[in-house]
Amino acid sequence: MTECQVCFHHCKINEGKKGRCLARMCKDGVIVPENYGMVTALALDPIEKKPLSRFFPGSMILSIGSYGCNLSCRFCQNHEIAHPPVDERQSPMVRVRMMTPEELVDAAKRTQSNGNIGLAFTYNEPLVGYEFVRDTARMIKEAGMHTILVTNGTAELSVLDEILPWIDAMNIDLKAFTDRFYTELAGGSLPMTKAFIEKASAHCHVEITTLIIPRENDTDAEMEALTAYLAGLNGGAGKEIPLHITRFFPRYQLTDRGATPVETIYHLCDIAKKNMTYVYAGNV
């Protein structure tokens, strides 16, 4: 049995078995990313879809996803690849294609004529296979292109240190600003996410996304606390971090309520603007 060191779960994994993310397994007594190079999605997206609003706006970004996630959000928007069904050997039942970092660099170069500026790691949680992110991002940077990470920010700072030299921009989910939400609805850790945001925002371009779920994280008080925290980062420069406040739609295991009212999103955007310079309404 070997302990995984990627996130706060610190899964203790038996030989040949996998952790809760389904992407990391114990092989010969060492924890390895089983999903290394396994691609479930590859698409050329507008950069605003990540979402990034103040990093090369109007450009396109080649976006790659694998499978697995270290959270268990009941409202997951990409549960088909984040939490896929597994077979009797605990192998995810998803369609994948194998791609090397070199092949992804070639793909990114080929799409430059279509406005592509680089590569984004997204769709599932990229950090459960951070080794592939690190290796590929380094090659993308060496090829003169940009790298983007879309993440839940649930990783040890040692993992962030591995990839940070090669990442130009991040969108990080700050799912709520209460421990209750993170524990009950996401299976995550608010303190770990905050520590990740604090370090990342001091070293690269960061934008934050908060999905607003009715009756869970939609109060004025919580938005005031969340934005006061962000604004105070980096000696007060955190107020310049773009914040995306997005609308929830019933998905996955959270279908007992309707979509977030549009007026709620606009109202919370107004609350956020008291502390933040750049606030964007999403999914409205």
DOKOLBA-690040 format. One record per residue (C-alpha): residue number from 1; residue in three letters; x, y, z. Coordinates in Angstrom, 2 decimals. Each point is the difference from the previous one (the first is absolute). Last residue first. Layout:
<atom NUM, 'ALA', <X, Y, Z>> ...
END
This chain:
<atom 284, 'VAL', <-26.95, 33.83, -18.82>> <atom 283, 'ASN', <2.61, -2.76, 0.13>> <atom 282, 'GLY', <2.64, 2.31, 1.50>> <atom 281, 'ALA', <-0.11, 3.49, 1.51>> <atom 280, 'TYR', <3.41, 1.70, 0.08>> <atom 279, 'VAL', <1.68, 2.08, 2.71>> <atom 278, 'TYR', <3.20, 2.00, -0.53>> <atom 277, 'THR', <0.89, 2.62, 2.61>> <atom 276, 'MET', <-0.89, -1.94, 3.13>> <atom 275, 'ASN', <-1.08, 1.16, 3.48>> <atom 274, 'LYS', <-3.31, 1.83, -0.48>> <atom 273, 'LYS', <-0.24, -1.67, -3.39>> <atom 272, 'ALA', <-0.79, -3.30, 1.73>> <atom 271, 'ILE', <-3.35, 1.29, 1.29>> <atom 270, 'ASP', <-0.97, 1.15, -3.50>> <atom 269, 'CYS', <0.99, -3.38, -1.39>> <atom 268, 'LEU', <-2.12, -1.59, 2.73>> <atom 267, 'HIS', <-3.03, 1.93, -1.31>> <atom 266, 'TYR', <0.72, -0.96, -3.59>> <atom 265, 'ILE', <0.23, -3.67, 0.92>> <atom 264, 'THR', <-3.15, 0.13, 2.13>> <atom 263, 'GLU', <-1.91, 1.73, -2.81>> <atom 262, 'VAL', <0.81, -2.92, -2.30>> <atom 261, 'PRO', <-1.68, -2.39, 2.40>> <atom 260, 'THR', <2.22, -2.98, 0.75>> <atom 259, 'ALA', <-1.30, -3.06, -1.81>> <atom 258, 'GLY', <-2.63, -2.10, 1.71>> <atom 257, 'ARG', <0.24, -2.20, 3.05>> <atom 256, 'ASP', <0.08, -3.70, 0.89>> <atom 255, 'THR', <2.31, -0.87, -2.88>> <atom 254, 'LEU', <3.33, -0.15, 1.81>> <atom 253, 'GLN', <1.40, -3.46, -0.75>> <atom 252, 'TYR', <1.15, 0.61, -3.59>> <atom 251, 'ARG', <-1.35, 3.33, -1.23>> <atom 250, 'PRO', <-2.52, 2.71, 0.83>> <atom 249, 'PHE', <1.23, 3.31, -1.47>> <atom 248, 'PHE', <2.11, 2.44, 2.01>> <atom 247, 'ARG', <0.75, 3.53, -1.21>> <atom 246, 'THR', <3.47, 1.45, 0.13>> <atom 245, 'ILE', <1.84, 2.72, 1.88>> <atom 244, 'HIS', <3.32, 0.46, -1.79>> <atom 243, 'LEU', <2.56, 2.01, 1.98>> <atom 242, 'PRO', <2.94, 1.77, -1.66>> <atom 241, 'ILE', <2.88, 0.55, 2.45>> <atom 240, 'GLU', <0.58, 3.78, 0.23>> <atom 239, 'LYS', <-1.26, 0.14, 3.61>> <atom 238, 'GLY', <2.79, -2.42, 0.80>> <atom 237, 'ALA', <2.49, 2.87, -0.18>> <atom 236, 'GLY', <-0.76, 0.71, 3.65>> <atom 235, 'GLY', <3.34, -1.15, 1.35>> <atom 234, 'ASN', <0.02, -3.13, -2.09>> <atom 233, 'LEU', <-3.45, -1.13, 1.10>> <atom 232, 'GLY', <-2.40, 2.36, 1.75>> <atom 231, 'ALA', <-2.40, 0.28, -2.92>> <atom 230, 'LEU', <-0.44, -3.77, -0.07>> <atom 229, 'TYR', <-0.98, -0.17, 3.69>> <atom 228, 'ALA', <-2.35, 2.98, -0.25>> <atom 227, 'THR', <-1.51, -1.69, -3.06>> <atom 226, 'LEU', <-0.83, -3.20, 1.85>> <atom 225, 'ALA', <-1.30, 1.79, 3.11>> <atom 224, 'GLU', <-2.30, 2.30, -1.99>> <atom 223, 'MET', <-1.20, -2.94, -2.10>> <atom 222, 'GLU', <-0.78, -1.94, 3.17>> <atom 221, 'ALA', <-1.89, 2.88, 1.57>> <atom 220, 'ASP', <-2.04, 0.69, -3.14>> <atom 219, 'THR', <-1.27, -3.56, 0.04>> <atom 218, 'ASP', <0.13, -2.45, -2.91>> <atom 217, 'ASN', <2.28, -2.76, 1.28>> <atom 216, 'GLU', <-2.35, -2.92, 0.72>> <atom 215, 'ARG', <-3.67, 1.01, -0.25>> <atom 214, 'PRO', <0.22, 0.43, -3.78>> <atom 213, 'ILE', <3.39, -0.98, -1.44>> <atom 212, 'ILE', <2.36, 2.74, -1.22>> <atom 211, 'LEU', <3.03, -1.33, -1.86>> <atom 210, 'THR', <3.10, 1.97, 0.98>> <atom 209, 'THR', <2.78, 0.45, -2.55>> <atom 208, 'ILE', <3.34, 1.69, 0.68>> <atom 207, 'GLU', <2.54, 1.47, -2.42>> <atom 206, 'VAL', <3.75, -0.31, 0.47>> <atom 205, 'HIS', <2.95, 1.38, -2.01>> <atom 204, 'CYS', <3.20, -1.41, 1.46>> <atom 203, 'HIS', <2.25, 0.08, 3.08>> <atom 202, 'ALA', <-1.79, 1.69, 2.92>> <atom 201, 'SER', <-3.38, -1.29, -1.13>> <atom 200, 'ALA', <1.29, -3.58, 0.10>> <atom 199, 'LYS', <1.18, 0.25, 3.61>> <atom 198, 'GLU', <-3.17, 1.47, 1.45>> <atom 197, 'ILE', <-2.29, -2.10, -2.19>> <atom 196, 'PHE', <1.64, -3.24, 1.15>> <atom 195, 'ALA', <-0.17, 1.02, 3.66>> <atom 194, 'LYS', <-3.69, 0.85, -0.44>> <atom 193, 'THR', <-0.71, -3.36, -1.63>> <atom 192, 'MET', <1.73, -1.87, 2.81>> <atom 191, 'PRO', <-1.92, 1.97, 2.67>> <atom 190, 'LEU', <-3.33, -0.62, -1.80>> <atom 189, 'SER', <0.49, -3.76, -0.07>> <atom 188, 'GLY', <-2.08, -2.26, -2.22>> <atom 187, 'GLY', <-2.76, -2.58, -0.02>> <atom 186, 'ALA', <-2.00, 2.40, -2.15>> <atom 185, 'LEU', <-3.50, 0.27, 1.44>> <atom 184, 'GLU', <0.36, -0.87, 3.67>> <atom 183, 'THR', <3.64, 0.81, 0.76>> <atom 182, 'TYR', <0.56, 2.97, -2.31>> <atom 181, 'PHE', <-3.40, 1.46, 0.78>> <atom 180, 'ARG', <0.43, -0.40, 3.76>> <atom 179, 'ASP', <3.50, 1.49, -0.09>> <atom 178, 'THR', <-1.49, 3.23, -1.28>> <atom 177, 'PHE', <1.15, 2.38, -2.72>> <atom 176, 'ALA', <-1.35, -1.68, -3.11>> <atom 175, 'LYS', <1.25, -1.81, -3.07>> <atom 174, 'LEU', <3.18, 1.97, -0.45>> <atom 173, 'ASP', <0.77, -1.58, -3.35>> <atom 172, 'ILE', <3.35, 1.06, -1.41>> <atom 171, 'ASN', <0.56, 1.37, -3.50>> <atom 170, 'MET', <3.68, 0.00, -0.63>> <atom 169, 'ALA', <2.48, 1.85, -2.18>> <atom 168, 'ASP', <3.60, -0.26, -1.20>> <atom 167, 'ILE', <0.94, -3.46, 1.29>> <atom 166, 'TRP', <3.49, -1.46, -0.48>> <atom 165, 'PRO', <1.81, 1.16, 3.14>> <atom 164, 'LEU', <-3.15, -0.77, 2.04>> <atom 163, 'ILE', <-0.10, -3.71, -0.82>> <atom 162, 'GLU', <2.18, -1.68, 2.61>> <atom 161, 'ASP', <-0.49, 2.75, 2.61>> <atom 160, 'LEU', <-3.76, -0.54, -0.19>> <atom 159, 'VAL', <0.54, -3.66, 0.90>> <atom 158, 'SER', <2.11, 1.02, 3.01>> <atom 157, 'LEU', <-2.77, 2.42, 0.92>> <atom 156, 'GLU', <-2.27, -2.96, 0.62>> <atom 155, 'ALA', <-2.98, -0.26, -2.28>> <atom 154, 'THR', <-3.67, 0.92, -0.11>> <atom 153, 'GLY', <0.08, 3.10, -2.21>> <atom 152, 'ASN', <-3.18, -1.02, -1.82>> <atom 151, 'THR', <1.85, 0.43, -3.28>> <atom 150, 'VAL', <0.08, 1.57, -3.45>> <atom 149, 'LEU', <3.67, 0.28, -0.97>> <atom 148, 'ILE', <1.18, 2.09, -2.95>> <atom 147, 'THR', <3.22, -0.11, -2.00>> <atom 146, 'HIS', <1.31, 2.42, -2.61>> <atom 145, 'MET', <2.13, -0.61, -3.09>> <atom 144, 'GLY', <3.68, 0.48, -0.84>> <atom 143, 'ALA', <0.85, -3.65, -0.72>> <atom 142, 'GLU', <1.94, -0.14, 3.28>> <atom 141, 'LYS', <-3.21, 1.03, 1.74>> <atom 140, 'ILE', <-1.91, -2.86, -1.63>> <atom 139, 'MET', <2.79, -2.40, 0.96>> <atom 138, 'ARG', <-0.12, 1.05, 3.65>> <atom 137, 'ALA', <-3.79, -0.20, -0.02>> <atom 136, 'THR', <0.15, -3.59, -1.23>> <atom 135, 'ASP', <2.33, -1.29, 2.71>> <atom 134, 'ARG', <-1.65, 1.88, 2.85>> <atom 133, 'VAL', <-3.58, -0.76, -1.04>> <atom 132, 'PHE', <0.91, -3.67, -0.49>> <atom 131, 'GLU', <1.51, -0.10, 3.48>> <atom 130, 'TYR', <-3.04, 1.79, 1.41>> <atom 129, 'GLY', <-2.27, -2.97, -0.64>> <atom 128, 'VAL', <-2.41, 0.59, 2.87>> <atom 127, 'LEU', <0.84, 3.63, -0.70>> <atom 126, 'PRO', <-1.97, 0.17, -3.25>> <atom 125, 'GLU', <-3.46, -0.30, 1.60>> <atom 124, 'ASN', <-2.32, -0.91, -2.90>> <atom 123, 'TYR', <-0.93, 2.48, -2.76>> <atom 122, 'THR', <3.29, 1.97, 0.05>> <atom 121, 'PHE', <3.68, 0.18, -0.86>> <atom 120, 'ALA', <0.27, 2.89, -2.47>> <atom 119, 'LEU', <2.51, 0.10, -2.86>> <atom 118, 'GLY', <1.48, 2.76, -2.14>> <atom 117, 'ILE', <-0.92, 3.22, -1.82>> <atom 116, 'ASN', <-2.45, -1.45, -2.52>> <atom 115, 'GLY', <-1.34, 2.52, -2.54>> <atom 114, 'ASN', <-0.89, -2.45, -2.76>> <atom 113, 'SER', <3.49, 0.24, -1.55>> <atom 112, 'GLN', <1.36, -1.04, 3.40>> <atom 111, 'THR', <-1.93, -3.26, -0.33>> <atom 110, 'ARG', <2.89, -2.03, -1.41>> <atom 109, 'LYS', <2.32, 1.22, 2.76>> <atom 108, 'ALA', <-2.34, -1.21, 2.74>> <atom 107, 'ALA', <-0.30, -3.41, -1.67>> <atom 106, 'ASP', <3.80, -0.28, -0.25>> <atom 105, 'VAL', <0.35, 0.90, 3.68>> <atom 104, 'LEU', <-2.64, -2.60, 0.81>> <atom 103, 'GLU', <1.90, -2.66, -1.91>> <atom 102, 'GLU', <3.20, 0.83, 1.89>> <atom 101, 'PRO', <-1.80, -0.26, 3.34>> <atom 100, 'THR', <-1.06, -3.50, -1.01>> <atom 99, 'MET', <-3.55, -0.89, -0.92>> <atom 98, 'MET', <-1.95, -3.17, 0.76>> <atom 97, 'ARG', <-3.65, 0.05, -0.93>> <atom 96, 'VAL', <-2.74, -0.56, 2.52>> <atom 95, 'ARG', <-3.58, -1.24, 0.10>> <atom 94, 'VAL', <-1.28, -0.25, 3.53>> <atom 93, 'MET', <-0.76, -2.93, 2.28>> <atom 92, 'PRO', <2.46, 0.84, 2.76>> <atom 91, 'SER', <1.99, -3.05, 1.18>> <atom 90, 'GLN', <-0.85, -1.24, 3.51>> <atom 89, 'ARG', <0.76, -3.59, -1.08>> <atom 88, 'GLU', <-3.69, -0.96, 0.14>> <atom 87, 'ASP', <-0.86, 2.88, -2.32>> <atom 86, 'VAL', <-0.25, 3.68, 0.87>> <atom 85, 'PRO', <-2.65, 2.68, -0.57>> <atom 84, 'PRO', <1.42, 3.44, -0.76>> <atom 83, 'HIS', <0.41, 2.66, 2.68>> <atom 82, 'ALA', <1.90, 2.89, -1.62>> <atom 81, 'ILE', <-0.59, -1.30, -3.52>> <atom 80, 'GLU', <-3.79, -0.35, -0.03>> <atom 79, 'HIS', <-0.24, 2.29, 3.03>> <atom 78, 'ASN', <0.80, 3.09, -2.05>> <atom 77, 'GLN', <-2.42, 2.53, 1.56>> <atom 76, 'CYS', <0.41, -1.37, 3.53>> <atom 75, 'PHE', <-2.89, 1.05, 2.29>> <atom 74, 'ARG', <0.51, -2.66, 2.68>> <atom 73, 'CYS', <3.66, 0.98, 0.06>> <atom 72, 'SER', <2.14, -2.99, 0.92>> <atom 71, 'LEU', <3.51, 1.44, -0.09>> <atom 70, 'ASN', <3.25, -1.73, -1.01>> <atom 69, 'CYS', <-0.93, -0.18, -3.68>> <atom 68, 'GLY', <0.51, -2.55, -2.75>> <atom 67, 'TYR', <0.23, -0.05, -3.79>> <atom 66, 'SER', <2.04, 1.75, -2.70>> <atom 65, 'GLY', <-0.72, 3.40, -1.50>> <atom 64, 'ILE', <1.72, 2.18, -2.59>> <atom 63, 'SER', <-0.76, 3.47, -1.30>> <atom 62, 'LEU', <1.61, 1.72, -2.98>> <atom 61, 'ILE', <-0.46, 3.70, 0.72>> <atom 60, 'MET', <-1.60, 2.69, -2.15>> <atom 59, 'SER', <0.50, 3.75, 0.27>> <atom 58, 'GLY', <-2.54, 2.77, 0.52>> <atom 57, 'PRO', <1.36, 0.96, 3.39>> <atom 56, 'PHE', <3.73, -0.66, 0.48>> <atom 55, 'PHE', <-0.31, -0.45, 3.78>> <atom 54, 'ARG', <-2.62, 2.32, 1.49>> <atom 53, 'SER', <-3.23, -1.94, -0.45>> <atom 52, 'LEU', <1.08, -3.54, 0.79>> <atom 51, 'PRO', <-2.77, -2.57, 0.37>> <atom 50, 'LYS', <1.07, -2.60, -1.26>> <atom 49, 'LYS', <-2.64, 1.01, -2.57>> <atom 48, 'GLU', <1.48, 3.50, -0.38>> <atom 47, 'ILE', <3.04, -1.62, -1.63>> <atom 46, 'PRO', <-2.16, -0.99, -2.94>> <atom 45, 'ASP', <0.37, -3.76, -0.38>> <atom 44, 'LEU', <1.97, -2.36, -2.27>> <atom 43, 'ALA', <-0.88, -3.47, 1.19>> <atom 42, 'LEU', <1.57, -3.15, 1.42>> <atom 41, 'ALA', <-1.92, -2.27, 2.35>> <atom 40, 'THR', <0.60, -3.40, 1.60>> <atom 39, 'VAL', <3.80, 0.01, -0.20>> <atom 38, 'MET', <2.11, -2.61, 1.79>> <atom 37, 'GLY', <3.58, 1.32, -0.02>> <atom 36, 'TYR', <0.56, -0.82, 3.68>> <atom 35, 'ASN', <-3.32, -1.35, 1.34>> <atom 34, 'GLU', <1.70, -2.59, 2.21>> <atom 33, 'PRO', <1.78, 2.77, 1.87>> <atom 32, 'VAL', <2.50, -1.85, 2.22>> <atom 31, 'ILE', <0.20, -0.70, 3.75>> <atom 30, 'VAL', <2.99, -2.27, 0.68>> <atom 29, 'GLY', <0.02, -3.40, 1.74>> <atom 28, 'ASP', <0.48, -1.95, -3.22>> <atom 27, 'LYS', <-3.04, 1.77, -1.44>> <atom 26, 'CYS', <-2.46, 1.82, 2.27>> <atom 25, 'MET', <-2.62, 1.91, -1.93>> <atom 24, 'ARG', <-0.98, 3.54, -0.88>> <atom 23, 'ALA', <-2.82, 0.92, -2.40>> <atom 22, 'LEU', <-3.04, -1.50, 1.73>> <atom 21, 'CYS', <-0.23, 3.18, 2.15>> <atom 20, 'ARG', <-0.86, -2.13, 3.05>> <atom 19, 'GLY', <3.34, -1.74, -0.14>> <atom 18, 'LYS', <0.80, -3.01, -2.14>> <atom 17, 'LYS', <1.01, -3.61, 0.54>> <atom 16, 'GLY', <2.88, -2.09, -1.36>> <atom 15, 'GLU', <1.84, -0.02, 3.32>> <atom 14, 'ASN', <-2.18, 1.48, 2.74>> <atom 13, 'ILE', <-0.67, 3.72, 0.17>> <atom 12, 'LYS', <-0.04, 2.25, 3.05>> <atom 11, 'CYS', <-1.72, 3.12, -1.29>> <atom 10, 'HIS', <1.51, 3.23, 1.31>> <atom 9, 'HIS', <-3.44, 1.69, -0.18>> <atom 8, 'PHE', <1.63, 3.43, 0.39>> <atom 7, 'CYS', <1.47, -0.09, -3.49>> <atom 6, 'VAL', <2.83, -1.37, -2.16>> <atom 5, 'GLN', <1.95, -2.01, 2.57>> <atom 4, 'CYS', <-1.28, -3.51, -0.65>> <atom 3, 'GLU', <0.76, -2.43, 2.82>> <atom 2, 'THR', <1.28, -3.49, -0.80>> <atom 1, 'MET', <-1.37, -3.39, 1.07>> 
END
